[in-house]
């Protein structure tokens, strides 16, 4: 429901459950992007503008919510054929939000990210037969261990979000991704 998605976008503890990955400074990044004075919002109209990073709009649809993140295109151009790391980041983060809300509402997670020269090969190596969740031109998301984790391969990065995955398994996946 839209009110649940809205809460996940506006509450720092909820944002921490899906946004980014574990690193020193994640709380400051959350505050800057989602909660700073430059953020404008309308809860009644279900939109939030991060002040340059993107505008979130929620559309309730029969018990589900469509989440749109929009950004202005480069001056005089469209986004067609342009690879943009910020756009790709928002796609990955919204997929992490979806994974949290659909499969692990209210749960804390461990998350890891690393650069990788061949992230899609790393995903195949670490996923070990995981279930495809989504594909786009530059990303591939796979569910691990029956839903305990979401592994995302991007152009030069892999991200693991894990909920309830035991420490040994998390570490094994992290090591497989880092090699």
Secondary structure, DSSP 8 states (H G I E B T S, - for coil): -HHHHHHHHH-HHHHHTTSS-S-TTHHHHHIIIIISTT-EEETTTTEEE-SSS-EEEEEEETTEEEEEEE---STT--STT---HHHHHHHHHHHHHHHHHHH-TT---EEEEEE-TTHHHHHHHHHSS-EEEEE-SS-EEEEEGGGTEEEEE-SSEEEEEESS--HHHHHHHHHHHH-
